Amino acid sequence: MSDEPVVVLAVTKMLSGMCTGGISMVSGRWVRPVKEFGTVLLGDLTYPDKSVIRPFDIVKFGLIRPRPTPPHIEDWLCNLTRVKPQLTGRLDERISFLDKHSEPEAAQQILNAQRSLALIEPSSVEALFVMDNYSGKYDARVRVPELGERPMPVTDIKWRALGRKLLGGQSRLVLTPDDLREKLSLARIFIALGLSRLHEGRHWPLVVGIHTWPDYEAEIDYRNL
């Protein structure tokens, strides 16, 4: 069993549960904790004090062994049901960490399904938030040139919470790169990319984490992700 600490860079909402992932402080490789059976749930991503894992937490998950299932080569088996994640600290030098682990070529590797987790600093980011006030269905997406013209779904629960706040009762909001810099006082923005599990015959690209410098604030309602 490995107790190597992981810097969390993704806490996400999936169709049937939750997902998390990050970069090992020992190997520098991406790690996605998974269970032997079943989906990772919100309760699996909570500490003994009931608080929920956040990006830039440094966490020991009690990793047991790698379980690569291409393209999800980053999967590590762990017993999240019996062994709670252990918070060991918070990452202070965030911008240097993001710089170090950002990979310009990784976007194409994700699109080619060669891997399923990666970090890039895109050349620009456009944000789209949509709320169907009749059905209550909510969608958050971003468009970055490195991933093509189609806006990519965002599963990052903090970014989704930000979108709900920015919508402010509107049904649709589009923010250009300049809008984002102005509204959030951003100097830089990084995105963590992922791939879905097999759905409709393919693995779909996702944005699983959005990390800005300086950081932005958003209050997460865990009952409404």
Summary of the structure (lengths in Angstrom):
residues: 225
radius of gyration: 16.7
end to end distance: 32.2
largest distance: 48.7
contacts: 678
relative contact order: 0.17
helix: 18%
strand: 38%
